[in-house]
Amino acid sequence: MKTPNDPRHKRRQDLVQELFSMDFHTQKVSPRAKEIFQNKNAVDQTIEKIAPDFPVEKINKVDLAILRLAIYELTVEKKTPPNVIIDEAVELAKEFGGDKSPAFINGALGKVTQHG
C-alpha cells in the first residue's frame, strides 16, 4: 500500500510543484521537469482532445500540472502501468487540488487510456 512517504509519490509531488511553478516564472528545475515541459505542446494537445470543454488556459493551474505529469507518463514515458499513474494523479489532486479536482483528473485520464 502506498503511503504519503513513498519515494515515488514524493517525486511526483515535487514534479507537480515544479511544473506548476514553471507556468509562472523561469527557474532552475530538475531534468525530468524540464523534459516534461519540453513536451508541453504535445501534452496540451492531448488535454484539448480529452477535455474539449476545458481550454488549457482555463484549467486550474494545479490540475494542469497534474494532468501534464500524468499524460506525459502515460503517452511519452510509458514506464508505469496506466492504473498506477491515474491513481497517483488522483491522489495528487486530493492533496493539491480543489474539491472537484480528483473527479476531473480521473475522468480526463480515463479518456486518455480509452483513446490509446
Secondary structure by P-SEA (a helix, b strand, c coil): ccccccaaaaaaaaaaaaaaaaacccccccaaaaaaaaaaaaaaaaaaaaccccccccccaaaaaaaaaaaaaacccccccaaaaaaaaaaaaaaccccaaaaaaaaaaaaaaaac
